[in-house]
Amino acid sequence: MKKLLATACLFVVTTVAIVFFIAPLVSAQETKQSEREAMYRRYLEFASYVKGGSITPHWMADGSSFWYAEGAPTNTVIWKVDSKANTKTPLFETARLREALSRLLGHQPPRQGLPFAEFTFVDDGEKTIKFSVENKDFILRLDSYKITLATVLSEEEKNRWMARPVRERTHRLLLRSVGLAVATWTILPVSAQRSEQREILFDSRMGPTPASPGLGPAKGQEIWLIRSDGSGLRRLTESPSEDTRNQTPRWSPDGRLIAFSSTRHAPSPENTDADIYVMNRDGSRLQRLTYGLRNGLRESHSPEWSPNGRRIAFTSNGKIYVMGADGSNLERLMTDQTFSSQVEGTPAWSPDGKRIAFAAIARDRQDYEIYILNLETSTLTQLTDNNIYDAHVAWSPDGQYLSFDSDRDGNSEIYVMRPDGSQVVRLTNHPRMDNAARWSRDGQRLAFNSTRDFKSDAPLSNFEIYVMNRDGSGLRRLTNNSVKDTHPDW
């Protein structure tokens, strides 16, 4: 019997299309089965390969294997799929892992299957993993199933944390293309994902030059792309008027789509509220996701993709909202009126998708502070407590640090800290403003905007885009003009 290749099955219900990626696996012992027997087995096993309509594979170091989590949160199984050998096996010995962990915890681990659904390989040979249970980090050796508590960074090590290589091992096999009547899923090579993320998005009111193929003269505030070495500058949007604002562009996790806010739909100069849009990375297939007053929204901006690319968080009416990547299932977070003023900057998803960090003014305060909202428990944790401005928070790709800007030392500088608010480290030191930092996909550099080199004939708000290493060294200026370049995203 011929080996079964991965196929995409398209089911259309009314006007909504849902795509299932099916990967039935056939062992070598089954090669004598007939075509009819193989089709029958494929039908019977359909539900076991597809849970909730899709799987989210994570590629492994050999380039041909990936793992994915399956099952209910209380009974998780993590499978390893070898695409060359056409085999599917459990990645962990669940009983052995639970027994080793129970000895360390002093009681039985939570859940029935694996006590976690996410983990990170911490060595090149992928023989050691890091996982979290009960708010503690553990290290597991897969060759011996020895489990130890993860080492907490000491004060001496704090100054060397920037030098640690961050290994990004998660690459999505299934990518959603939003903006079509039918959602499609395709396979994107790992190399393509990495190379595309070397470009930085930002917004600017640069004039008609440099020219962008296929676009008319720049009129309003537009979305631009530039490489991290300062080359390859090009424009992605074309505004209908000089009053149009296209702002806060954000890459989707797979690098195929861009979410941003825009006033291009504004019916009159008196009604210029922004809404959230999505477009392809080349500026094509523009799709509007929010509809202002129709949704009860005012001035929607600062979109942020969830790590799996299925949801988008953004701010509107000074509050945080979450919706599907197609604009569906709009909901507001924190409806208890905890905060009296607008959220400042982009709401930042944690890499595991379980928390959102943001800056806002609480009702009993007069200053912006940084908070983390746990989406599973709805609990709120305050990280900073000052009488100054702390804002524009962003997670490092490994989830170990948060970058933010603050006035705590007299003017706006960029800092990093742990997600519990500890180990604050200052990265920039300049009398002008440095803010709105965003991490590169490998976690080794940050892009930010600054007024440190403002032109004498330009206003003090003449921000330019810069990049630096994660320890503040290696500063490079990317843009150089007399207008405001802001909101970079890597």
C-alpha positions in Angstrom: 0.0 0.0 0.0 1.3 3.4 -0.9 2.2 5.6 2.1 -0.4 8.1 2.9 0.6 11.7 2.4 -0.7 14.6 4.6 -3.9 16.0 3.0 -6.1 19.0 3.6 -9.8 18.4 3.9 -12.0 21.4 3.3 -15.5 21.5 4.8 -17.8 24.4 4.0 -20.6 25.2 6.4 -22.8 28.1 5.1 -20.2 30.8 4.3 -17.5 29.7 6.8 -14.8 27.3 5.8 -12.9 25.2 8.3 -9.8 23.3 7.3 -8.5 20.2 8.9 -4.9 19.0 8.5 -5.0 15.3 8.6 -1.9 13.2 9.0 -2.8 9.5 9.2 0.3 7.4 9.8 0.8 3.9 8.5 3.5 1.6 9.7 5.6 -0.7 7.6 3.7 -3.8 8.8 0.5 -2.6 7.2 1.9 -2.4 3.6 -0.2 -5.4 2.6 -3.5 -3.7 3.3 -5.7 -3.1 0.3 -6.7 0.4 -0.8 -10.2 -0.1 0.6 -8.9 -1.3 4.0 -6.6 1.8 4.1 -9.5 4.1 3.3 -11.7 2.4 5.9 -9.0 2.8 8.6 -8.5 6.4 7.6 -12.2 7.1 8.2 -12.2 5.4 11.6 -9.1 7.2 12.8 -10.1 10.6 11.6 -11.2 11.8 15.0 -8.0 10.6 16.7 -5.8 12.7 14.5 -7.9 15.9 14.6 -8.9 17.6 17.8 -10.9 20.8 17.6 -10.2 21.1 13.9 -6.4 21.3 13.8 -3.1 20.6 15.5 -0.2 22.9 16.2 3.1 21.1 15.4 6.5 22.2 16.8 9.4 21.3 14.7 12.4 19.5 16.3 16.1 19.8 15.6 16.4 17.0 13.1 14.2 19.0 10.7 11.9 16.0 9.9 10.1 15.4 13.3 7.7 17.5 15.2 5.7 17.2 18.4 2.2 18.4 19.2 -0.1 18.3 22.3 -3.4 16.4 22.2 -6.3 15.8 24.5 -8.2 17.8 27.2 -6.1 20.1 29.5 -6.6 17.6 32.3 -5.3 14.6 30.3 -2.7 15.8 27.9 -0.7 13.5 25.6 2.3 14.9 23.6 3.1 13.0 20.4 6.2 12.9 18.4 5.7 12.5 14.6 8.5 11.4 12.4 7.5 12.5 8.9 10.2 10.4 7.2 9.5 7.2 9.0 5.8 7.9 9.0 5.5 7.0 12.7 3.7 8.6 15.7 4.8 7.8 19.2 4.4 9.4 22.7 7.3 11.8 23.3 7.2 11.2 27.1 6.8 8.2 29.4 3.9 9.7 31.4 3.9 7.3 34.3 7.7 7.5 34.8 7.6 11.3 34.6 4.7 11.7 37.1 6.4 9.3 39.5 9.7 11.3 39.4 7.9 14.6 39.7 5.7 13.4 42.7 8.9 12.7 44.6 10.1 16.2 44.1 6.7 17.9 44.8 5.8 15.6 47.8 2.4 14.9 46.3 0.8 13.7 43.1 1.2 16.2 40.1 -1.9 17.9 38.8 -4.0 16.5 35.9 -4.3 12.8 34.9 -1.8 12.6 32.0 1.1 14.9 31.6 1.1 17.7 34.1 2.0 20.2 31.4 1.1 20.9 27.8 4.1 23.2 26.8 7.8 22.7 27.3 11.2 23.9 25.9 14.2 21.9 24.8 17.3 23.4 26.6 20.0 21.5 24.7 21.0 20.9 21.1 20.5 17.2 21.4 17.0 17.6 22.7 17.6 15.3 25.6 16.7 17.9 28.3 13.6 19.9 28.6 12.3 22.7 30.9 8.6 22.8 32.0 6.5 24.5 34.6 4.1 22.9 37.2 2.4 24.8 40.0 4.3 28.0 39.2 7.7 26.3 39.5 10.2 25.6 36.7 11.7 22.1 36.4 14.5 20.5 34.3 13.9 16.9 33.0 16.6 14.6 31.6 14.9 12.4 29.0 17.6 9.7 29.2 17.2 9.1 32.9 13.9 10.9 33.8 15.8 12.7 36.5 13.9 15.9 37.5 15.4 18.9 39.2 14.3 22.4 40.1 15.4 25.0 37.5 18.2 27.3 38.6 17.0 30.8 39.5 19.2 33.6 38.1 21.4 35.1 40.8 22.3 38.7 41.1 25.8 38.0 39.7 24.3 36.2 36.8 21.9 39.0 36.1 24.5 41.1 34.4 25.3 38.2 32.0 21.8 37.2 31.1 22.0 39.1 27.8 24.7 36.8 26.5 22.6 33.6 26.8 21.6 32.2 23.4 17.9 31.9 23.0 16.9 28.9 20.9 13.7 29.2 19.1 12.5 25.7 18.4 8.8 26.3 17.7 7.8 26.6 14.0 4.2 26.4 12.9 3.3 23.9 10.2 -0.2 25.2 9.9 -0.6 28.9 8.8 -3.8 30.7 8.5 -4.3 33.2 5.7 -6.9 35.8 6.9 -8.6 38.1 4.5 -10.2 35.4 2.2 -13.7 34.1 2.2 -12.1 30.7 2.8 -9.4 30.3 5.4 -6.5 28.3 4.0 -3.7 26.4 5.6 -0.3 26.0 4.0 3.2 24.6 4.9 5.9 27.3 5.3 9.5 26.2 5.3 11.4 27.0 8.5 14.1 29.0 6.7 11.4 31.2 5.2 10.0 32.1 8.6 13.4 33.1 10.0 14.5 35.2 7.0 11.2 37.1 6.8 11.5 38.2 10.4 14.7 40.2 9.8 12.5 43.1 8.6 11.1 45.7 10.9 7.7 47.3 10.6 7.0 50.8 11.7 4.7 53.8 10.9 5.8 57.1 9.6 4.7 60.3 7.8 7.7 60.2 5.4 7.0 62.0 2.1 6.6 60.6 -1.4 10.2 59.3 -1.5 11.5 56.7 -1.5 9.1 55.4 -4.1 7.2 52.1 -3.5 6.3 50.0 -6.5 2.6 49.8 -7.2 1.7 52.6 -4.8 0.9 56.3 -5.3 2.5 59.2 -3.4 2.5 58.8 0.4 -0.1 61.1 1.9 -0.9 60.3 5.5 0.8 58.2 8.1 1.8 55.0 6.4 3.1 51.5 7.3 6.7 50.9 6.3 9.2 48.0 6.2 13.0 48.2 6.7 15.7 45.6 7.2 17.6 45.5 10.5 20.7 46.8 8.7 18.9 49.9 7.5 18.4 48.8 3.9 15.4 47.8 1.9 13.1 50.6 3.0 9.6 50.3 1.4 6.1 51.4 2.0 3.1 49.0 2.4 0.0 51.2 2.6 -1.5 54.0 0.5 -3.7 56.5 2.4 -6.7 58.1 0.9 -5.9 61.5 2.5 -3.3 63.4 4.4 -5.4 63.0 7.6 -5.3 59.2 7.4 -3.4 57.4 10.2 -2.0 53.9 9.7 -0.3 53.0 13.0 1.0 50.3 15.4 1.8 47.5 12.8 2.4 44.1 14.3 3.6 40.9 12.6 1.6 37.7 12.9 3.5 34.9 14.5 4.1 33.2 11.2 5.3 36.4 9.5 2.6 36.2 6.7 0.2 38.9 8.0 0.3 42.4 9.5 -2.3 43.8 11.9 -2.5 47.5 12.3 -4.9 50.4 13.2 -6.1 52.8 10.5 -8.5 55.7 10.0 -8.8 55.1 6.2 -12.5 54.4 6.6 -13.2 57.6 8.5 -16.3 59.3 7.0 -15.5 62.8 7.9 -12.8 65.0 9.7 -15.1 65.0 12.7 -15.1 61.2 12.9 -11.6 59.9 12.7 -11.7 57.0 15.1 -9.3 54.2 14.2 -10.2 50.5 13.6 -8.1 47.3 13.3 -7.1 46.0 9.9 -5.1 43.0 8.7 -3.2 42.7 5.4 -0.7 40.4 3.8 3.0 41.1 4.4 3.3 42.8 1.0 0.3 45.1 1.7 -2.2 43.2 -0.4 -5.6 41.8 0.6 -6.6 44.4 3.1 -9.3 43.3 5.5 -11.1 45.4 8.2 -11.7 43.6 11.5 -13.5 46.1 13.7 -16.3 48.6 12.8 -16.1 51.3 15.3 -19.5 52.4 16.6 -21.2 49.2 15.2 -19.1 47.3 17.7 -19.4 49.9 20.4 -15.7 50.8 20.0 -13.9 54.1 19.8 -10.3 54.6 18.6 -9.1 51.0 18.4 -5.4 50.6 18.1 -2.3 48.7 19.2 -3.2 45.2 18.0 -1.2 42.2 19.3 -1.4 38.6 17.9 -1.7 35.7 20.3 1.3 33.3 20.1 -0.8 30.8 18.1 -2.0 33.5 15.7 -5.7 32.7 16.3 -6.6 35.8 18.4 -5.8 39.5 18.4 -5.7 41.7 21.6 -6.0 45.5 21.1 -7.1 48.6 23.0 -10.2 50.6 22.4 -12.1 53.1 24.6 -9.1 52.9 26.8 -9.8 49.2 27.5 -8.3 45.9 26.4 -10.3 43.7 24.0 -9.7 40.3 22.4 -11.2 38.9 19.2 -10.6 36.1 16.7 -8.0 36.7 13.9 -11.0 37.2 11.6 -12.7 39.8 13.8 -15.2 37.3 15.4 -15.9 36.6 19.1 -15.1 40.1 20.3 -14.8 40.4 24.1 -13.6 42.9 26.6 -11.2 42.0 29.4 -11.4 43.3 32.9 -15.0 44.6 33.0 -14.8 45.5 36.7 -13.7 49.1 36.0 -10.4 48.5 37.7 -8.6 51.2 35.7 -9.6 54.8 35.3 -7.5 55.7 32.2 -6.6 54.2 28.9 -4.1 51.4 28.5 -0.8 52.7 27.3 0.9 50.9 24.5 0.2 47.4 23.1 -1.2 44.7 25.3 1.5 42.0 25.3 0.7 38.3 25.2 3.1 36.0 27.1 4.8 33.4 24.8 2.6 30.7 26.3 -0.6 32.7 25.6 -1.8 32.5 29.2 -1.1 36.0 30.3 -1.3 39.6 29.0 1.0 42.3 30.2 0.0 46.0 29.9 0.3 49.5 31.4 -2.6 51.5 32.8 -3.6 53.9 35.5 -5.6 52.3 38.4 -8.5 54.2 39.8 -6.6 55.0 43.0 -3.5 56.1 41.2 -2.2 59.0 39.2 0.5 57.2 37.2 0.9 54.4 34.7 2.1 51.1 36.2 2.7 47.7 34.6 0.3 44.8 35.3 -0.1 41.1 34.2 -3.5 39.6 33.7 -3.7 35.8 34.0 -6.3 34.8 31.3 -7.0 31.5 33.0 -7.7 32.7 36.5 -8.6 36.4 35.7 -6.1 37.4 38.5 -4.3 40.7 38.2 -0.7 41.2 39.3 1.0 44.6 39.6 4.7 44.6 38.7 5.7 48.2 39.2 4.8 50.6 41.9 6.2 54.1 41.4 4.9 57.7 41.1 6.3 57.8 37.6 5.5 56.6 34.1 6.1 52.9 33.3 4.7 51.7 29.9 5.1 50.0 26.5 5.7 46.5 27.9 6.9 43.6 25.7 7.7 39.9 26.5 11.1 38.4 25.4 10.5 35.4 23.1 11.6 33.0 25.9 9.2 34.5 28.4 11.9 35.2 30.9 12.0 39.0 30.7 9.8 42.0 30.0 11.1 45.2 28.3 9.4 48.5 29.1 10.2 52.2 29.2 10.1 54.4 32.3 10.8 57.9 33.6 12.1 56.6 36.9 15.6 58.0 36.2 14.5 61.5 35.0 13.6 60.8 31.4 12.2 58.0 29.2 14.7 55.1 29.1 14.3 51.4 28.2 14.6 48.7 30.9 14.1 45.0 31.3 12.8 43.0 34.3 11.6 39.6 35.3 7.9 38.8 34.9 7.5 39.1 38.7 8.9 42.6 38.6 12.3 41.8 40.0 15.9 42.2 38.5 15.3 45.5 36.8 18.1 46.4 34.4 18.4 49.7 32.5 19.5 49.3 28.9 19.6 52.9 27.5 21.0 56.1 28.9 20.4 59.3 27.0 18.9 62.7 27.9 16.3 62.3 25.0 13.4 59.9 24.9 13.9 56.2 24.2 10.7 54.0 24.3 8.4 51.4 22.7 11.0 48.6 22.5 10.2 45.3 20.7 12.2 42.1 20.7 13.7 40.4 17.7 12.4 36.9 17.1 15.6 35.3 18.4 15.5 37.5 21.5 19.0 38.9 20.9 18.1 42.5 19.9 15.5 45.1 20.4 14.1 47.8 18.1 12.8 51.0 19.6 12.1 54.6 18.7 14.1 57.6 20.1 14.5 61.4 19.8 18.2 61.2 20.6 19.3 62.4 17.2 16.5 64.8 16.4 17.2 67.3 13.6 17.5 71.0 14.5 14.7 71.9 12.1 12.4 69.2 13.4 10.1 69.1 16.5 11.3 67.4 19.6 8.9 64.5 18.7 11.1 63.7 15.8 11.4 60.0 16.6 13.7 57.7 14.6 13.9 53.9 14.6 17.0 52.2 16.3 18.1 48.7 17.1 20.4 47.5 19.8 21.7 44.3 21.4 19.7 42.9 24.4 22.4 44.4 26.7 22.1 47.9 25.3 25.2 47.7 23.1 25.6 47.7 19.4 23.3 50.7 18.8 22.3 51.3 15.1 20.1 54.0 13.7 17.8 52.8 10.9 15.8 55.8 9.8 16.9 59.4 9.2 14.3 62.0 8.4 12.5 65.1 9.8 9.2 63.3 10.6 8.0 60.9 13.3 9.0 57.2 12.9 7.4 55.1 15.6 6.0 51.7 16.8 8.7 49.3 15.4 7.9 45.6 15.4 10.4 42.8 14.6 
